[in-house]
Amino acid sequence: MKSDKLVPGAILVLLGVVFLLDNFHVINFDWMNILYLWPIFLIMGGISLVFAGNRSPLATILKLAVVIGCFALLVFGNFGKRYHFWPNAWTFHSDDYNDDNDSDDSDTTNTDQGVVKIGGDKTFRESYSADIKHARLNISGGGTIYNLADSTADLFSAQTQELYGKYTFNHSKDDSVYVLNLNLKNNKGFHFDSNDRKNNKADIKLNTNPVWDIDVTTGATDLNFDLSKFKIKTLSLKGGAASFDVKLGAPVGSTNVEVSTGASEVIISVPKDAACRITSNTGLSSNEFAGFSKKSDNDYETDGFDAAKNRILIHMSGGISDFKVNRY
């Protein structure tokens, strides 16, 4: 084998080995490491170029050692929930931050670098009435943290904290469904600070009486929803480099959960006594479905699913993500 093909060949072989070992559960590979440690592929490519014309045994050993060492870091590294794609210092604040709709903000200050938002808090509320039987909550906007666990006597309430961007809230009625929209409107500047999402936060509370449909469309986001006390009919999670941690309660008839992600970590917890089916179309993603029986290449079920009256149906699709479904 020519020496200039050694590194690409070794990378392909090691990738194949990692895929096989993970598929057979010999190792538990965290796919998010690829996104967090992507510069190591530059290192491997650079070493290959530096020693491209050197066919000595020492150069060959060095190239192989770098490739194996980098893959060991990928496979065995444990870096938690980190999604740092850009350096912390790379932050740009646009002079055009405030558009016409934002001109009344009082939480900004002028500097010689433009308009920089200091931050602010808001409270959104929507009153509950007994005739509201079915409600839909639409959430959009990335670069933030969404928390939902507590209930409220109102139909909806949210306490928000914002630094980059601006939360907006509105409501409408679609036939018999009460529709609530919470949106984080990003500013016109570029903010690649990995701590941005920590500076934007929304703590949400819902009323337990209505049946809820929840639709979340977001980018880089940490979402923590404990929905165990709520009646959830449908739940849709769409995100890019996000972290979704959701706890469901008893199903309402057929509770449908749709998850579509790019490169995310998704953890869904379902009750032990709930009948549940998972359909996965997850590409290079890692799947861990404890307590489920595999029915086909893409289908997993709990025992007694076919005979159950109330069910949870979960469909997962994604590129390079880490999917887990737990039973509690």
GUTORFI-592725 format. One record per residue: residue in three letters; x, y, z of N, C-alpha, C in turn. Coordinates in steps of 0.1 Angstrom, whole numbers, padded with zeros to 4 digits, always signed. Layout:
N
alaXYZXYZXYZ/...
END
This chain:
328
met+0008-0012+0000+0000+0000+0000+0009+0013+0000/lys+0005+0022-0008+0013+0035-0009+0011+0042+0004/ser+0022+0049+0009+0021+0056+0021+0011+0067+0022/asp+0008+0074+0010-0001+0085+0010-0016+0080+0011/lys-0018+0067+0010-0032+0062+0012-0033+0055+0026/leu-0023+0056+0034-0023+0049+0047-0033+0055+0056/val-0033+0069+0058-0041+0075+0067-0056+0074+0063/pro-0060+0078+0050-0074+0076+0046-0079+0062+0048/gly-0070+0052+0045-0075+0038+0046-0077+0034+0061/ala-0067+0039+0070-0069+0036+0084-0081+0042+0090/ile-0084+0055+0085-0096+0062+0090-0109+0054+0086/leu-0110+0049+0074-0121+0041+0069-0123+0028+0077/val-0112+0021+0079-0112+0009+0087-0117+0011+0101/leu-0111+0021+0107-0115+0024+0121-0129+0029+0123/leu-0134+0037+0113-0148+0041+0113-0157+0028+0112/gly-0154+0019+0103-0161+0007+0102-0161-0001+0114/val-0150-0002+0121-0149-0010+0134-0158-0003+0144/val-0157+0010+0145-0165+0017+0155-0180+0015+0153/phe-0185+0016+0140-0199+0014+0137-0203+0000+0141/leu-0195-0010+0137-0199-0024+0140-0199-0026+0155/leu-0189-0022+0163-0189-0024+0177-0201-0017+0184/asp-0204-0005+0179-0215+0002+0185-0229-0005+0182/asn-0230-0009+0169-0243-0016+0165-0245-0029+0173/phe-0234-0036+0177-0235-0048+0185-0234-0046+0200/his-0234-0032+0204-0234-0028+0218-0221-0033+0225/val-0211-0035+0218-0198-0038+0225-0192-0026+0231/ile-0194-0014+0224-0190-0001+0230-0203+0008+0230/asn-0203+0018+0237-0214+0028+0237-0208+0041+0232/phe-0208+0043+0219-0202+0054+0213-0211+0067+0214/asp-0206+0078+0218-0213+0090+0219-0211+0098+0206/trp-0221+0098+0197-0219+0104+0184-0217+0119+0185/met-0220+0126+0196-0218+0140+0197-0203+0143+0198/asn-0195+0133+0201-0180+0135+0202-0175+0139+0188/ile-0181+0134+0177-0176+0138+0164-0178+0153+0162/leu-0189+0158+0167-0191+0173+0165-0182+0181+0174/tyr-0180+0176+0186-0172+0183+0196-0157+0182+0193/leu-0153+0171+0187-0139+0169+0185-0135+0169+0170/trp-0143+0176+0162-0141+0176+0147-0127+0180+0143/pro-0120+0189+0151-0106+0193+0147-0096+0182+0146/ile-0099+0171+0152-0089+0160+0152-0088+0154+0137/phe-0099+0156+0129-0098+0152+0115-0088+0161+0108/leu-0087+0173+0112-0077+0182+0106-0063+0178+0109/ile-0062+0173+0122-0048+0169+0127-0044+0156+0119/met-0053+0147+0117-0050+0135+0109-0047+0138+0095/gly-0055+0147+0089-0052+0151+0075-0038+0158+0074/gly-0035+0167+0084-0023+0174+0084-0011+0165+0085/ile-0012+0155+0094-0001+0146+0096+0002+0138+0083/ser-0009+0134+0076-0008+0127+0063-0001+0136+0053/leu-0004+0149+0052+0002+0157+0042+0017+0160+0046/val+0020+0162+0059+0034+0165+0063+0043+0153+0059/phe+0038+0141+0061+0047+0129+0058+0043+0122+0045/ala+0037+0130+0036+0032+0124+0024+0043+0117+0015/gly+0055+0123+0015+0066+0118+0007+0076+0110+0015/asn+0073+0107+0028+0082+0100+0036+0077+0086+0039/arg+0084+0076+0033+0079+0062+0035+0088+0054+0045/ser+0094+0061+0054+0102+0055+0064+0093+0048+0074/pro+0098+0037+0081+0090+0031+0091+0086+0040+0102/leu+0095+0049+0106+0092+0059+0117+0080+0068+0113/ala+0080+0073+0100+0069+0081+0096+0055+0073+0096/thr+0056+0061+0091+0044+0052+0090+0039+0050+0105/ile+0048+0047+0114+0043+0044+0128+0037+0057+0134/leu+0043+0068+0131+0038+0081+0136+0024+0084+0131/lys+0022+0082+0118+0009+0085+0112-0002+0075+0118/leu+0002+0063+0119-0008+0053+0125-0011+0057+0139/ala+0000+0060+0147-0002+0064+0161-0012+0076+0163/val-0010+0086+0154-0019+0097+0155-0033+0094+0152/val-0035+0086+0141-0049+0082+0138-0055+0073+0149/ile-0048+0064+0154-0054+0055+0164-0056+0063+0177/gly-0047+0072+0180-0049+0081+0192-0061+0090+0191/cys-0063+0095+0179-0075+0104+0177-0088+0096+0178/phe-0088+0084+0172-0100+0076+0173-0102+0071+0188/ala-0092+0069+0195-0094+0065+0209-0100+0076+0217/leu-0096+0089+0214-0102+0100+0220-0117+0102+0216/leu-0120+0099+0203-0134+0100+0199-0143+0089+0206/val-0138+0077+0207-0146+0066+0212-0147+0067+0227/phe-0136+0070+0234-0136+0069+0249-0138+0082+0256/gly-0137+0093+0248-0139+0106+0254-0153+0108+0260/asn-0154+0114+0271-0167+0117+0277-0168+0132+0281/phe-0175+0139+0273-0174+0154+0274-0188+0160+0278/gly-0198+0151+0281-0211+0156+0286-0218+0163+0274/lys-0228+0171+0278-0236+0178+0268-0229+0191+0264/arg-0220+0189+0255-0213+0201+0250-0215+0202+0235/tyr-0219+0214+0231-0221+0216+0216-0214+0229+0213/his-0201+0229+0214-0193+0241+0212-0187+0241+0198/phe-0194+0246+0188-0189+0245+0174-0180+0257+0171/trp-0181+0268+0178-0173+0279+0175-0166+0285+0187/pro-0155+0292+0186-0148+0297+0198-0157+0307+0205/asn-0155+0308+0219-0163+0317+0227-0160+0332+0223/ala-0148+0334+0218-0145+0348+0216-0150+0354+0203/trp-0156+0345+0194-0161+0350+0182-0175+0355+0183/thr-0177+0368+0185-0190+0373+0187-0190+0387+0180/phe-0201+0388+0172-0203+0401+0164-0216+0407+0168/his-0216+0420+0171-0229+0426+0175-0232+0436+0164/ser-0244+0434+0157-0247+0443+0146-0252+0456+0151/asp-0249+0467+0143-0254+0480+0146-0269+0480+0143/asp-0274+0470+0136-0288+0470+0132-0296+0461+0141/tyr-0292+0459+0153-0298+0450+0162-0313+0453+0164/asn-0317+0465+0166-0331+0469+0169-0337+0473+0156/asp-0347+0465+0152-0355+0469+0140-0367+0477+0145/asp-0376+0480+0136-0388+0489+0139-0396+0483+0151/asn-0397+0470+0151-0405+0464+0162-0398+0464+0175/asp-0385+0466+0176-0378+0466+0188-0374+0479+0194/ser-0379+0490+0188-0375+0503+0191-0379+0507+0205/asp-0388+0500+0211-0393+0504+0225-0385+0496+0236/asp-0375+0488+0232-0368+0481+0242-0360+0491+0251/ser-0361+0488+0264-0354+0497+0274-0341+0490+0280/asp-0339+0478+0275-0328+0470+0281-0316+0469+0271/thr-0313+0480+0264-0301+0481+0256-0293+0493+0259/thr-0280+0492+0255-0271+0503+0257-0263+0506+0245/asn-0259+0518+0242-0251+0521+0230-0236+0521+0234/thr-0228+0515+0226-0213+0515+0227-0207+0518+0214/asp-0194+0520+0214-0188+0523+0201-0187+0511+0192/gln-0192+0500+0196-0193+0488+0187-0207+0486+0182/gly-0216+0494+0186-0230+0493+0181-0239+0491+0193/val-0251+0486+0190-0261+0484+0201-0260+0470+0207/val-0257+0470+0220-0254+0457+0226-0265+0455+0237/lys-0272+0444+0236-0283+0442+0245-0278+0437+0259/ile-0282+0444+0270-0278+0441+0283-0286+0429+0288/gly-0299+0428+0285-0307+0417+0290-0320+0422+0297/gly-0330+0414+0297-0342+0417+0304-0350+0405+0306/asp-0361+0407+0315-0370+0396+0318-0384+0400+0314/lys-0392+0390+0310-0406+0393+0307-0414+0382+0313/thr-0427+0385+0315-0437+0375+0320-0448+0375+0310/phe-0451+0363+0305-0463+0362+0296-0473+0353+0302/arg-0486+0357+0301-0497+0349+0307-0509+0349+0298/glu-0516+0338+0299-0529+0336+0291-0539+0330+0301/ser-0550+0337+0303-0559+0332+0313-0566+0319+0309/tyr-0570+0311+0318-0577+0299+0315-0592+0300+0318/ser-0600+0294+0309-0614+0293+0311-0619+0279+0309/ala-0629+0275+0316-0634+0261+0316-0638+0255+0303/asp-0641+0264+0293-0645+0260+0280-0633+0256+0271/ile-0621+0258+0275-0609+0254+0268-0606+0240+0271/lys-0609+0231+0261-0607+0217+0262-0594+0212+0255/his-0590+0219+0245-0579+0215+0237-0570+0227+0233/ala-0557+0226+0236-0548+0238+0233-0536+0233+0226/arg-0530+0242+0218-0518+0239+0211-0507+0249+0215/leu-0495+0245+0218-0484+0254+0221-0474+0252+0210/asn-0471+0263+0203-0460+0263+0193-0448+0272+0199/ile-0437+0265+0199-0425+0272+0204-0414+0272+0192/ser-0408+0284+0190-0398+0284+0180-0387+0294+0184/gly-0375+0291+0179-0364+0300+0182-0353+0292+0189/gly-0340+0294+0185-0329+0286+0191-0320+0295+0199/gly-0309+0289+0204-0300+0297+0212-0306+0300+0226/thr-0312+0290+0232-0319+0293+0244-0321+0280+0252/ile-0326+0282+0264-0330+0270+0273-0345+0271+0275/tyr-0352+0260+0273-0366+0259+0275-0369+0249+0287/asn-0375+0253+0297-0379+0244+0308-0394+0244+0310/leu-0400+0232+0312-0414+0231+0314-0416+0219+0324/ala-0422+0222+0336-0424+0212+0345-0436+0215+0354/asp-0438+0227+0358-0448+0231+0367-0461+0234+0360/ser-0472+0233+0368-0485+0237+0363-0489+0251+0368/thr-0500+0256+0363-0504+0269+0366-0520+0270+0365/ala-0526+0279+0373-0540+0281+0372-0544+0288+0359/asp-0534+0295+0353-0537+0301+0340-0536+0290+0330/leu-0540+0293+0318-0538+0284+0307-0523+0282+0304/phe-0516+0293+0304-0502+0294+0300-0495+0305+0308/ser-0483+0303+0312-0475+0314+0317-0460+0310+0314/ala-0452+0321+0312-0438+0319+0309-0430+0331+0315/gln-0420+0328+0322-0410+0338+0327-0398+0336+0318/thr-0394+0347+0311-0383+0346+0301-0372+0355+0306/gln-0360+0351+0302-0348+0359+0304-0341+0360+0290/glu-0338+0372+0286-0332+0373+0272-0320+0382+0272/leu-0310+0378+0264-0299+0386+0262-0297+0389+0247/tyr-0296+0378+0239-0296+0379+0225-0309+0375+0219/gly-0316+0385+0213-0329+0382+0208-0340+0388+0216/lys-0352+0385+0212-0364+0390+0219-0375+0380+0219/tyr-0381+0376+0230-0392+0367+0231-0405+0375+0227/thr-0414+0368+0219-0427+0374+0217-0437+0363+0219/phe-0449+0367+0222-0460+0358+0226-0473+0363+0220/asn-0481+0354+0213-0494+0358+0209-0503+0345+0209/his-0516+0347+0208-0525+0336+0208-0536+0338+0198/ser-0543+0327+0194-0554+0328+0185-0563+0315+0187/lys-0573+0314+0179-0582+0302+0181-0584+0296+0167/asp-0581+0283+0166-0583+0275+0154-0594+0265+0156/asp-0606+0269+0151-0618+0261+0154-0620+0260+0169/ser-0619+0248+0175-0621+0246+0189-0607+0245+0197/val-0596+0247+0190-0583+0246+0196-0578+0260+0199/tyr-0573+0262+0211-0567+0275+0215-0552+0274+0212/val-0547+0283+0204-0534+0282+0199-0525+0293+0206/leu-0514+0289+0212-0504+0298+0218-0491+0297+0211/asn-0485+0309+0209-0472+0309+0201-0462+0317+0209/leu-0451+0310+0213-0439+0316+0220-0428+0315+0210/asn-0422+0327+0207-0411+0328+0197-0400+0336+0202/leu-0388+0331+0200-0376+0339+0203-0371+0344+0190/lys-0372+0357+0188-0368+0364+0176-0353+0368+0177/asn-0344+0362+0169-0330+0365+0170-0327+0378+0164/asn-0317+0385+0169-0313+0398+0163-0306+0396+0150/lys-0302+0407+0144-0295+0406+0131-0280+0404+0132/gly-0275+0404+0144-0260+0402+0145-0257+0387+0146/phe-0244+0384+0145-0240+0370+0146-0234+0368+0160/his-0239+0358+0167-0235+0355+0180-0231+0340+0181/phe-0218+0337+0180-0214+0323+0180-0208+0319+0193/asp-0212+0327+0204-0207+0324+0217-0214+0311+0222/ser-0207+0301+0227-0213+0289+0231-0222+0291+0243/asn-0220+0302+0250-0229+0305+0262-0241+0312+0259/asp-0244+0315+0246-0256+0323+0243-0269+0317+0248/arg-0270+0304+0247-0283+0297+0251-0285+0298+0266/lys-0274+0300+0274-0275+0301+0288-0280+0315+0292/asn-0278+0325+0283-0283+0338+0286-0297+0340+0282/asn-0303+0331+0273-0317+0332+0270-0324+0320+0276/lys-0335+0322+0283-0342+0311+0290-0357+0314+0291/ala-0365+0304+0290-0379+0305+0291-0384+0294+0301/asp-0389+0298+0312-0395+0288+0322-0410+0288+0320/ile-0416+0277+0315-0430+0276+0310-0438+0268+0320/lys-0450+0273+0322-0460+0265+0330-0473+0264+0322/leu-0480+0252+0323-0492+0249+0316-0503+0245+0325/asn-0515+0247+0321-0527+0242+0329-0528+0227+0326/thr-0532+0219+0336-0533+0205+0335-0546+0200+0329/asn-0556+0209+0328-0570+0205+0324-0571+0202+0309/pro-0566+0210+0300-0568+0208+0286-0559+0196+0281/val-0563+0191+0269-0555+0182+0261-0545+0191+0253/trp-0532+0187+0253-0522+0196+0247-0516+0190+0235/asp-0514+0198+0225-0505+0195+0214-0493+0205+0215/ile-0481+0200+0215-0469+0208+0216-0460+0207+0204/asp-0456+0218+0198-0448+0218+0186-0436+0227+0189/val-0424+0221+0189-0411+0228+0191-0403+0228+0179/thr-0399+0239+0173-0390+0240+0162-0379+0250+0166/thr-0367+0244+0167-0356+0252+0173-0342+0248+0167/gly-0332+0256+0170-0319+0253+0166-0311+0248+0178/ala-0300+0255+0181-0291+0251+0192-0298+0254+0205/thr-0304+0244+0212-0313+0246+0223-0311+0235+0234/asp-0313+0238+0246-0314+0229+0257-0329+0229+0261/leu-0336+0217+0259-0350+0217+0263-0352+0206+0273/asn-0358+0210+0284-0361+0200+0295-0376+0201+0299/phe-0384+0191+0294-0398+0191+0296-0402+0179+0305/asp-0408+0182+0316-0415+0171+0324-0429+0173+0322/leu-0435+0164+0313-0449+0165+0309-0457+0154+0315/ser-0452+0148+0326-0458+0136+0332-0472+0140+0338/lys-0474+0152+0342-0487+0156+0348-0497+0162+0338/phe-0493+0163+0325-0502+0169+0315-0507+0159+0305/lys-0518+0162+0299-0525+0153+0289-0519+0157+0275/ile-0510+0149+0270-0503+0153+0258-0508+0144+0246/lys-0514+0150+0236-0519+0143+0225-0509+0141+0214/thr-0502+0152+0211-0491+0152+0201-0479+0160+0207/leu-0467+0156+0203-0455+0163+0207-0445+0162+0195/ser-0441+0174+0190-0432+0174+0178-0420+0182+0182/leu-0408+0176+0180-0395+0182+0184-0387+0182+0171/lys-0384+0194+0166-0375+0196+0155-0364+0205+0159/gly-0351+0200+0156-0340+0208+0161-0327+0205+0153/gly-0317+0213+0155-0304+0211+0149-0295+0205+0159/ala-0285+0213+0164-0276+0209+0174-0282+0212+0188/ala-0291+0203+0192-0300+0205+0204-0298+0194+0214/ser-0303+0197+0226-0305+0186+0236-0319+0186+0241/phe-0326+0175+0238-0340+0174+0242-0341+0163+0253/asp-0347+0167+0264-0349+0157+0275-0364+0159+0279/val-0372+0148+0276-0386+0149+0278-0391+0137+0286/lys-0400+0140+0296-0406+0129+0303-0421+0130+0301/leu-0427+0119+0296-0441+0118+0292-0449+0111+0304/gly-0462+0115+0304-0471+0108+0314-0479+0097+0306/ala-0490+0093+0312-0499+0083+0306-0504+0088+0293/pro-0505+0079+0283-0510+0083+0270-0524+0087+0270/val-0528+0096+0261-0542+0101+0259-0546+0094+0246/gly-0553+0083+0247-0557+0075+0235-0544+0071+0229/ser-0541+0077+0217-0528+0075+0210-0520+0088+0211/thr-0510+0088+0220-0501+0100+0221-0490+0098+0210/asn-0489+0108+0201-0479+0107+0190-0468+0117+0193/val-0455+0111+0192-0443+0119+0194-0435+0118+0181/glu-0432+0130+0176-0424+0131+0164-0411+0138+0167/val-0400+0132+0164-0387+0138+0167-0379+0138+0154/ser-0374+0150+0150-0366+0151+0138-0354+0161+0141/thr-0342+0155+0140-0331+0163+0145-0319+0162+0135/gly-0310+0171+0136-0297+0170+0128-0286+0163+0136/ala-0281+0170+0146-0270+0165+0154-0274+0168+0169/ser-0281+0159+0175-0287+0163+0188-0286+0151+0198/glu-0289+0154+0210-0290+0143+0220-0305+0144+0224/val-0312+0132+0223-0326+0131+0226-0328+0120+0236/ile-0334+0124+0248-0338+0114+0258-0353+0116+0261/ile-0360+0105+0259-0375+0105+0261-0378+0094+0272/ser-0385+0098+0282-0388+0088+0293-0403+0086+0292/val-0407+0073+0292-0422+0069+0292-0425+0061+0304/pro-0437+0061+0309-0441+0052+0321-0439+0038+0318/lys-0435+0030+0328-0433+0016+0326-0445+0008+0322/asp-0457+0013+0327-0469+0006+0323-0476+0011+0311/ala-0469+0020+0303-0475+0025+0291-0471+0016+0279/ala-0480+0013+0270-0477+0006+0258-0470+0016+0248/cys-0459+0012+0243-0451+0022+0235-0445+0015+0223/arg-0445+0021+0211-0438+0017+0199-0429+0028+0194/ile-0417+0024+0190-0407+0033+0185-0404+0029+0170/thr-0405+0039+0161-0401+0037+0148-0390+0046+0145/ser-0378+0041+0141-0366+0049+0140-0361+0049+0126/asn-0357+0061+0121-0350+0062+0108-0339+0072+0111/thr-0328+0066+0117-0319+0075+0123-0305+0075+0117/gly-0303+0070+0105-0290+0071+0098-0278+0066+0106/leu-0269+0075+0109-0257+0072+0116-0258+0074+0131/ser-0270+0076+0136-0273+0079+0150-0271+0067+0159/ser-0270+0070+0172-0269+0059+0182-0282+0058+0188/asn-0287+0045+0189-0300+0043+0195-0299+0034+0208/glu-0306+0038+0218-0307+0030+0230-0321+0030+0236/phe-0328+0018+0234-0342+0017+0237-0343+0006+0248/ala-0341+0009+0260-0341+0000+0271-0355-0005+0274/gly-0357-0018+0275-0371-0023+0278-0380-0025+0266/phe-0374-0024+0254-0382-0025+0242-0377-0038+0235/ser-0386-0044+0228-0383-0056+0220-0382-0052+0205/lys-0372-0056+0198-0370-0052+0184-0379-0061+0176/lys-0388-0055+0168-0397-0062+0159-0392-0063+0145/ser-0385-0053+0140-0379-0052+0127-0367-0043+0128/asp-0361-0040+0116-0349-0032+0116-0352-0018+0122/asn-0364-0013+0120-0367+0001+0125-0378+0002+0136/asp-0384-0010+0140-0395-0009+0149-0392-0016+0162/tyr-0396-0010+0173-0394-0015+0187-0407-0013+0194/glu-0410-0023+0203-0423-0023+0210-0421-0028+0225/thr-0430-0023+0233-0430-0029+0247-0440-0041+0246/asp-0439-0049+0256-0447-0061+0257-0462-0057+0258/gly-0470-0064+0251-0485-0062+0251-0489-0050+0244/phe-0481-0045+0235-0485-0032+0227-0497-0034+0219/asp-0499-0045+0212-0510-0047+0203-0523-0047+0210/ala-0523-0052+0222-0536-0054+0230-0539-0041+0238/ala-0531-0031+0238-0533-0020+0247-0543-0010+0240/lys-0551-0004+0248-0561+0006+0243-0554+0020+0242/asn-0546+0024+0251-0539+0037+0251-0524+0034+0248/arg-0519+0042+0239-0505+0039+0234-0497+0052+0232/ile-0484+0050+0233-0475+0061+0229-0468+0057+0216/leu-0468+0065+0206-0462+0062+0193-0451+0072+0191/ile-0439+0067+0190-0427+0076+0189-0420+0073+0175/his-0419+0084+0167-0411+0083+0155-0399+0092+0156/met-0387+0086+0153-0375+0093+0154-0367+0093+0141/ser-0363+0105+0137-0355+0105+0125-0344+0116+0127/gly-0332+0113+0122-0321+0122+0124-0308+0118+0117/gly-0298+0127+0117-0286+0123+0110-0276+0117+0120/ile-0268+0125+0126-0258+0121+0136-0263+0125+0150/ser-0271+0117+0157-0277+0121+0169-0276+0109+0179/asp-0279+0112+0191-0279+0102+0202-0293+0101+0207/phe-0300+0090+0204-0314+0088+0208-0315+0077+0219/lys-0322+0081+0229-0325+0072+0241-0340+0073+0244/val-0346+0061+0247-0359+0061+0252-0358+0052+0265/asn-0362+0058+0276-0362+0051+0289-0376+0048+0294/arg-0377+0038+0303-0390+0036+0310-0388+0038+0325/tyr-0397+0045+0331-0396+0049+0345-0408+0044+0353/
END
